[in-house]
């Protein structure tokens, strides 16, 4: 029985036929099979021994399916904060979520020290309306402790029938007592791209890189050209603040929107010789008009790919505060009818060959985002970054301080001050106001021209 169980476990992990990131790729099982020697099988037999002992002697009869799912998730989450096991239900929900519409509260979350941590609330969702903030720690769901749940379990409990309520208990930095918030579940329709004309300047905000992001950006550019006049537009502002990322193919397509040529991003896995490079195609949809990109501590992953590509090609000026620093690629590997695993398979690199993993991107121009008086005492002044996540992949080569461009105490303050806060009113949005002034020529503090180099 033990030997059979060990082989079944290996089969579950190696039997997937497809690896899906943005596109479909074959699963390379040969190298893994060769690496599974006698010592590996001995440890798997140990797993079988413990599994059987639990089944026979635990005080209550356990459910085999849950035991194995927990073992798989424990194995994956021990690797890094972004690897995990997804049950069939969670895998299906993830597929719906990345398509742009799902049911729930409207928050991007991760697991930190056994608690659910809010990466970012999604605009115009119940969580956003209820005042949920980035970096909030969720400790209880309807008075049930989160500690001990997997991330998938917690997400499953937060989702539910539309119209039903759930109470979140939250710990917030600089607030002494836990906060209890009741939220009504709704269908979350993610309109990931919003646009607005500020005089002759086109403003586009992308809140996440779901499957609709690129089409949304193209439509936004076309709408702004029609509203302002194609020959009247002075430039564009691309707002990626508090955008937690999403699909890699969308970040590549969006980068390509503003580039005529050159590398956008490369990915490298364990075998350094196996490098995948992605290049821009001819045709800048904005015709080389000046471009400003806004980033902050909530700008992560796919957002950093776009910001890094446009920065390295000197196509845009980056304004705001330091980004999150998530420079790893997660591959979704379906396990036939047994859900899927989300596995970190590579690091990504900007066109200059720079990895921002656990480092982040420092903008050309640091602009401090002023907080409303009612938030100053309770909103964290520094966001949690990739480097602060337990078990994160280490940065390559130089240290975070070495990688940053600034020197001196004042520059270090600028690098660490990066709350994931974006005001809804223009008069309170100091970063956007600065970008508009720079685009209009009212500010001259710029590292290099915002006009694309030819």
N, C-alpha and C positions, 0 to 999 in steps of 0.2 A: 504493500500500500504506500509506504513512504517513498520507495523508488519511483513508483508510478506518479505520485503527487509531484515529486521533483521534476520529472520529465514534463508533466502537464504545465508546471509553472514556467519552465523554459520555453515550451511551445507557445504559451500565451504571450510571452515577451518577444519572441522571435518570429512568430507566425504571421505577422501582418504583412500584407503584400504591397502596400502602398505607403509612401511617405508624402504627406501633404503639407506644404508651407503656403505657397501661393499657387504652385502648380503641382502636378503629380509626378513623383519620382520613385524609382524602384527602391525597395528596402534591401540594403546590403547585409544579409544575414551570415555570409560566409566567414567574414573576419571574426564575428562574435562567436560563432560556433567553434572555430579553431581555438579561440582564447579560453573556452570553457573546459579546463582541464580537471584533473582529479581533485584538486583542492576546492575548486568551485562546486563540484558535485558533493563534496563532503559537507560544505556549508548548506547546500540545498537540502541535504538529508537532515541536517540540524533543523532547518525550517519545518520539514515534514514531521520530525519528532515533536516539536513544540506544538504544531498545529493539531496533531492527534491527541496530545495530552490535554490541550484546551477543550477539544471536542468531548473527551471522555470525562474530565474531572472538574470543569468549571461549574460553579454553584448553580448556574442556570444554563439550559441548553442554548448554545450560541447558534447563530445563522452562518453557515459556511460561506455564503456569498459575501456577507459583510466582513467576515474575518479576512478573506483573501483580498477584498477591495481595500481594506485598511492597511494590509501588509504592502500592497502595491503602492498605495499613496505614501506610506511612510518611507519606502525605499526611494521614491522619486523626490519627495520634498526634502530628503536629506541631501540631495545634490545641490540645489540652489532654490531661491524663493519662487522661481517661475516654472519649475517642472512639477507636474502633478498627474494623478490618475483621474480620469473622468468616467463616471458611470455611463451606461447607455443613455439615461435620461439627461444627464449633464451635457453629454456630447451633442445630443439633439438640440438642447437649448442653446448651446454655444453656436451651433450652425445657424439657428434662427436669429440669434443676437447679432452675429456678424453680417447678416443680410440686411439689417437695419430696422427690424421691428420685433419686439418681444414684450412679455408681460413682467411687471415687477415694480421696483421703486425708482430706478434710474441712478445707480451709483456704480462706479468702477472700484473694485475692492481687491485686496490681497490679504494674506495671512501673515501676521507678525507676532511672535512670542505667544502664540496660541489665541490671539484675538484678531477679529476682522478689522482691518485698517482701510479707511476710505482713501483711495488715490485721488478721486475727483468726483463730485456730483455732476450729472449730465444736465445741461441747460434745459429749462422748461419741462422738468419732470417732477414727480411728487417729492423726491428727496431734495431737490434744489429748492422747491417752494417751502419745504419744512425747515430750511436753514442748515441742512447737513453740510459740513465743511470738509475740505481736504485735510487729511491727518487725523480726523476723528477716529477713535478706537471704539468699536462696538463690542460691548461686553455681554449683553443679554438680548435675546430675541423673545419677546413676550414672556419676560422673566425667566427664561431658560438660559443658563450660562452657555456662552459660545465656546469657552475653553473646553477642549476635548473633541469638538466638531472638526471635520475636515472643511476646507474652504468650499468644496462642492456641497457639503451638507448645509452649511450656513447659507449659501446662495439659494439652494433649493427651498429653504425655509422662508427666505425673504420674498421669494416669488410665490404666487398663489392666484386664486380666483380674483378676477377684476372686481373692485368694489369692496373687498375685504380689507380689514385693518390689521396692522402689526405695530407693536411698540418696540422701539429700539432704546436700549440704555447705552449711553455714550459717555466716554471719558474724553475730555478736551483739555489740552494743555492750558495752564494758567487759570483753570476753573476748578475750584476745590471740590465741589459736589458733582456726582454723576448727573447727566442730563437725560431725561426721559422724553422721547419724541414719538408721537403716534402718527403713522403715515398710512394713507389709503392706497392700495395697489391700483395701478392703471396699466393699460396697454402703453408700452413705451415705444413711440415711433421716433426713431432717430433721424432727424433732419440734420445731417452732420455739417452742412455748409450754409452759412448765412452771409448775406452781402448787403452793403449800403453805400450810397454815394455821399461823400463829404465834399461838396462843391465839385471840383474837377478831379478828385482823388477817389479811386475805387478801393473799397475796404472789403476784404473777404475773411471770414473766420471759419476755420475748420475745427470742429469740436472732437472728432475722432475719425480714424481712418477705417470706416466700414466699407462694405462693398459698393456704396453709392457715392463715396467721397469724390472720386475723379470726375464722374459725370456731373456731380453737383458743382464742382469748381468750374468746369467748362461752361455750364449754364450760367453761373454767376458772372463770369467774365463777359459772356455774350450780353447778358442783361445790363451790366454796367456800361458796356460800350454803347448799347442802344439808348440808355437813360442819359448818359453824359454826352455822348457823341464820340465816335471812334477816334476822331482827330483832335478832340478836346481834352482827352484824359491826360493828366500830367504824370500819373504813375499809380502803382498798386501797393497796398499794405496787406500782407498775409499774416493773419493772427493765429498762431499756434499755441497760445498760452493755455495752460491747464488741459492740453490735449494729451491723453495718456497713451496714444498710439493706435495700433490695430494691424491691418493687413499690410505686409511688406510690398505687395504688388501695387497697392494704392499709393504708397509713399513714393515708389519709383515713378509711377505715372504722373503724380503731382509735381515731382521735381522736374520731370521731362517737360512739363507744361511751360516752364520758364527758361529752359535751356535749349540750345541749338545743337550741341555736341558735347562729347566728353563723358567720362565715367561718372555715374551717380553714386554707386555704392558697391562694395564687394563684401562677400562673406567667406569666412574661413573656419573650417571645422577642426577636428583633432589632427587630421592629416593636412599639414600646412601647404602641401603641394596642390591640394584640391581646392582651388580658389574659384568662386563664381563671381563674375563681374557683370554689372548691369550698366548699359550705356544709354545716353540720351539720343533721340532721333532728331533729325533736322526739323525745325519748325517751332519757334517760340511763340506761343499763342498771344503773348502780350507785346510782341514785336520789339523787345529790348527796352521797354519803358522802365524807368526807375522802379526799384522794388525794395520794400522794407519788410522784414520778418520780425514779428514779436514773439518772444519766448519768455518762460518763467520756470519756476521749480516744478511745475506740473507738466511741463513739456517733456514727453518721454518717448523712447523707442522710435516708432515711425516718424514722429515729429522731429526727432533729432536727426534722422536720416535726411529729411528734407532740408532742415536748417544747415546741417553739415555740408551737404552737396552745394547748396546755393552760396554758402560762405566760402568754401574752397575754390569755387569757380569765380569768386568776386562778382557774383550776379546780384547779391542782395546785401544790405546792411542789416545786421542783427541788433535789435534793441530790446531792452528789458532786463532780466536777471538770469542767473545761471540755470541751465536745464537740469533734468533729473539724473541723467547718466546711465540709462539702460541701453547698453550696446550689445545685447545678445539676441539671437534668433531662436524662437521656439517653433518646433515642427509638431504638427498634430498627426499622430500615427494611429489610424483606426485599428482596432483589434477585433476584426470580423464583427460578431454580434455582441461583443463584450465591452462596448464603450471605446475609449481611446486613451492614449497617453499624450500629454503635452511635455515634450522633451527639449531641453536646451541643446541645440546641435551645432551652433556656430556663433562666432562673434562677427559683428559687421564693422566695416571700416569706411571712413569717408574717402573721397577721391584722393586726398593727399596721403592716404595710408594710415590715418590716425584712428585708433580705437578710443571711443569715449566711454567705454565701460567703466563704471564707478568713478568717472571724472566729470562728465557733463560738458556742455559747451558754454563758454563764457562769451557773452555778446560783445559786439564792437563798442556799443555805448550802453553803460549801465544806467538805468533809470529806475529809481526807487518808486515802487507803487505805494502811494499813501493809502492807509487804511482808515475807514470811517471811525469816528470816535467810539461808536458802540462796539467795534470789533478790536480796538487796540489792546484791551486788557485780556482778551481771550483767544485771539487768533494767533497761531504760532508765527513768529517772525522768520523762522527758517523751516522750510519744508523737509520732510524725510526724503533723503536721496537714496539712490541705488547703493552707494557706499555704506549707508547706515543699516541696510537690510541684513538680517542675520543670514549667514551662509552665502552671501553674494559671490559671484565670480570676481576674482581679483582683477584690478587694473593691470594692463600690460606695461612693461617697461618702467616708465617714470611714475612717480607718485602724483597724487592729485595736485599738490602744491606746485610740483615741477611743471605739470601740464598747463596750469593756468598762466595767463599772460601777465596779470597784474603783479606788482611788487609793492611791499610796504603794508603797514597796518590798515590804511584806508582802503587799499585795493582788496585786502583779504575780507574786510567787512562787506564789500560789494559782492564778493564771490559767495559768501555764506548767507546773505540776505536774499531770500528768494521764496516768499510765500506764494502758494498757488491760489491767488485771489485775483479775480477779474471783475471790476465793477460793472454794473449794468448801465450806469449813467455816464455819458461822455465827460461831464464836468468833474467827475470823481476819478476818471481813468487817466492818471498822469502819464502812463507809458504810451497810450494811444495818442494823447494830446501832443506829446513830444514828437511822435512819428509824423503826425499831420503837419506840425510846424517845420520839421526837417524837410518834408516833401515839398512844402510851399516855399522853402528857402529862407525861413525865419530863424533856423538854427544852422550853425556851421560846424558843430562838433561831430565830425564823421571821419572814420578811419580811412575810407577810400570812397570815390564817387559812387553814388547809388546807380548811376547809369551803367548798364552792362558793357563790359569791354568787348570790343570787336576785333 
